Amino acid sequence: MTKPFRVPAGDDQSFGRRIDRTTDIQFSFDGKRLTGHPGDTLASALMANGIRVVGRSFKYHRPRGILGLGAEEPNALVTLGRGPIMEPNVRATQCELFDGLEARSQNRWPSLNYDIGGINNIMSRFIPAGFYYKTFKGPGRSGWMLYEDFIRRSAGLGPATREPDPDRYEQFNITCDVLVIGGGVAGIAAATTASAGGARVIVADENPWFGGLADSMSGTIDDRSQTDWIAEQIARLAHNENVHLLPRTTVTGHYDHNYILMLERVADHDPDLLEAGAPRHRLWRVRAKEIILASGAIERPLTFADNDRPGIMLASAIRANLERYGVTPGERGVLFANNDDAYQTAFKLLDAGVELERIIDVRPDPRGYQVDMAKASSISLTFGSGIHEVITKNRGQQITGVKVGALHMADSSGEELLPCDFVAMSGGWNPALHLYSHVGGKPDFDDARQIFVPGKEQAHLRVIGAADGTFDLAEILSTASEAGEQAAYKATGKTQIAFEKQQPAVISHYEEDWEPVWFVPGAKEKSRGGKHFIDFQNDVVAAGLELAVREGYRSVEHVKRYTTLGMATDQGKTSNINALGILSNALGKPIPEIGTTTFRPPYTPISFGAIAGLEAKELFQAVRQSPVSPWHDANGADYEPVGLWRRPYCFPQNDEDRHAAVNREILAVRHKAGIIDLSTLGKIEVQGPDAGKFLDLIYSNIISTLKSEKCRYGLTMDDQGYLIDDGVVVRLDDDRYLVHTTSGNADYMAGWLELWLQTEWTDLKVYVTPVSEQWAQFAVAGPQARNILKKLRGNIKWDAENFPPLTTQTGRLLGQQVRIYRISYSGELSFEIATPADHGLALWSAILEAGKDFGIEPYGTEALHVLRAEKGFIAIGDETDGTVTPPDLGLSWAVSKKKSDYIGKRSLQRSFMADHSHRKQLVGVLTNDPATVLLDGTQIINSAEIQPPPPAIGHISSSYWSPTLERSIALALVVNGNARLGDTVYFPVGDNVEPGTIVEPVFYDKEGAKQNV
Amino acid sequence: MSDVSEIGPLSDRKNIAGRYNSALAIEAVTNRGMIDLRLDPDNFDARGKAESVLGFVLPTTPRTSNRSRHRAALWWSPDQWIITCSRSQSANLVKKLSEALEGHHAMATDVSDARAIIKASGPSTRTTIMKGSSADLFLPDVEVGHVRRTQIAETAVALHVTSLKPETVEIYVFRSYADYIWQWLSVAARKGAEVKLFYRQEPPLV
């Protein structure tokens, strides 16, 4: 089967340069075991095995074969591997063959050769352009319901795996002076001059080797083939320690300020590398001072009837496949072209011993080097003609011939039938401008040559070579060398003196003689078979574009969305320009007036694994560890996420559920003692001669009057007067304060203090040092707290007289430094103990040990919240939402009337803030049914009727079961709530309405007797 | 009851040196004290007093450090340094600095427990870090002593390049994130995933 599609190497080994014919490797396609050689691509190996049909098309399920050579391939998309490492939509043309490779075709059922969806092709008249829009916007709005099953089955590409990806991916950050994108002749010439003076140069190429299309081009440099010349340059560049060469690396996106993303396929080609620890892909994040874009050009297909039949390939792809892998798509071909360059394919086929039936050139009278060569050879030539019809057998899977006739005559008179089994087509070359366009580069249309070329020069980006529309070898070399030199000079400020300017002797046979042809009329009526494909991947045909125009679409952006032109994963690499040509005819406007669509990253799709990088699986996100975390882990903590922390929600014992554990912990604190890990609290030390003045500006209440070793609860507002944080401020010393913030705002508040110091009050002599992580901190709370702590060896005076509420003591416990604050968030007798973090775990354990006889229990965040809610203490984030002021929460006592200024003061004085009656105010709420615990966020209404929906007058901000009171309790924000104590209000719960009463927001120990002991 | 023992954030970690298939030696540095020192570098009097306590000059060039045998000063921000010393000396050194700076607007705070230090060494140390940090450790200003405050995997860290031959970088990370960064490094530094950069490459295929 392999022969005759694998041609002999030839005397000078000119066919199959990249493969090792002496070694066979096994792979499978749709379960069929096949053989290839090391160096093959999956595409070349399939061709060598005579496999023509490699997939079914997206919409019409037409059989499709390989069209292109690399990134532009729209048809040969396969699924690789299976199970967790299954990867869909891999371009066979860029997939390196390895032993054991397993590939499957896509979008076919039950099999590639007998695809039932092919009915779509027969039914294609009923799947016109805009089918989806018409279906779903149609009358009755039932389109989706009617068609969903059909559409889901028949449209689409390969399915993604549902299993976790076992491989690793990673990213890499780097800066460089010059990034060269593309390692063909232009890129390598530029890299050579750019690196000559020591600039740091990175050269990335998507292929596993360097050279681009040099191996398919006939010109020579200094009497050597272009490939030999590149090999020499590459050897030199590789040895330069200021140059980094990256094969298998696709530049996928160009972003602002020359930020580049490029995907290195580290191990796709070799499972052994994965086994040895390599990541599958590495996403390079490059910040390049200068970029040289040498991305080359992509060959343009010709638009003739049934131009998508398997066996019709781009001429350059056929040429390169012969050269590199020694494979031919068939035994007898025709070349259909509009330019000189494509003739090289004809010569290559002849050299390889493949029969060439005819060269069909659309040009009536072509002249030039290649044409003269062809004329002088035995090749049969037909000028001014086009392919009218492709004759096939096996339901379109096998070409048997083409009908050729006059280009501009659509009748069948004078048609000639040429037997052949493959067609090489070439409509000329389109510069690959995708990366030029990512950051807003607008291509210009070159009318003379009918191609898009880079327009206005982009800052720090130079386009060279074929990407710049430069096809002449000598010109490529001279402009590329100059671009490299300039880029390096701009990046480094240094002239690249080390480079000896040399003008290599170049022989280039490039002829700028081509005739654009947008449409080759077929023998059949367009709408009745004979489809002229424009976008192969999304099955957009010329007739579809014309239909869109007839239906009133004018802008290319609209046509694109309506027909899905260019919206497949190949982003229209082969379809873009042809589509514009068709639209230009249909609209009667020149191409520049139609405009081109916008190219967006990525150039080719990249894996989600690479986007996630290393931060997947166990590294998905940092989980912050408290100094006591090992104890929590070992003692069955049931965690809840709090920012990046996992804080113990409760500590269930035995078979307890969460609810039971929380109730037990609360009662322990109320009746005995509890201990909670508060190490996550924000702690910031503020020092300097102006520290008091500074804190007076930050807090709503006065801080500077605080005496040393005293504590005060403080509120911080933003400049709108809304509460952003609260916490206890401690005066450690004359000019040194410690401020506590909530756990979630620890970093934010440190930044907040620095922001005001650095931007507004630069005259204040204050230093701010965050010490959150330095200190472990626990609250020991409950009637037995003092008795327990007294047992610990140390110099702290625990008795009420020496350690009254809102004071602090520093000293030593168990030989270690401690700071102890007499503050209570539970309403019980409470001490918060801070110790340097490394001692935290031991001190925690020692307190639990000392408290054993007193019934101490560790408690979690839920008990903390119920305890504070029972006391009516607010929690930032529950009672506040960024629109709540201190007076709203009944905290006017902590808003100074004396201080001349502080953040938020003026805002609270605005008339609509000062008149408080229309604002939501903090109240307590008791449901009439004590067993009902409302959900946080439940709306509050005035009426028992919910139809029609009455306006909400407030919402529940905290709601809990209180084991202390043996009923539900809730805090709420209610409009003018303070004036409504005793009123009955209602809570919609599902379809029902629960009644309840507004009460004062303190449910337990209103006098504070329990904490002041 | 016995005295409280010290448990650092990475005290349960086995040092990784050629084990766990790691291309780098990774270890926790646990015996180092750290002091956050703030003062105005243009206040020569105050700076001089601090320097005489430390025994060397405070670096004022961004991203640099200075050191004596047992102590080092890492430039942290224009008026901030992290002073490192032996762990047992930190409290005493804070006291000495505070006394020497009495009357000046300056601040010395013992932050020995706030951060963990992870020392990574081996030929691909810099490139391993660059998998997670946008700091380019191959730029010319990255010399021995280089200090860089940056992020690894979105986590704030400071890097202190203590040697280039062999490559050794000390990573300062807040203690609550130490476990994460340790794990991250262990995965990033595994054998087979090394990145070599700007070296004499074998010419790739053409």
Interface residues (C-beta under 8 A of the other chain):
Chain A: R18 R168 E170 Q171 F172 N173 I174 T175 R200 P208 W209 F210 G211 T227 I230 A231 I234 A235 A238 H239 E241 N242 V243 H244 L245 P247 L273 A276 G277 A278 P279 R282 R285 R287 G613 L614 E615 E618 L619 A622 V623 R624 Q625 S626 P627 P630 W645 E685 Q687 G688 P689 K765 Y767 T769 V771 S772 E773 Q774 W775 L792 R793 L813 L814 G815 Q816 Q817 T835 P836 A837 D838 H839 G840 L841 A842 L843 A846 E849
Chain B: M1 D3 V4 S5 E6 I7 G8 P9 D12 N21 D36 R38 D79 A91 H105 A106 M107 T109 D110 V111 S112 D113 A114 R115 T127 M130 K131 G132 S133 S134 A135 D136 F138 L139 A153 E154 T155 F174 R175 S176 Y177 A178 D179 Y180 I181 Q183 W184 V187 A188 R190 K191 G192 A193 V195 L197 F198 Y199 R200 Q201 E202 P203 P204 L205 V206
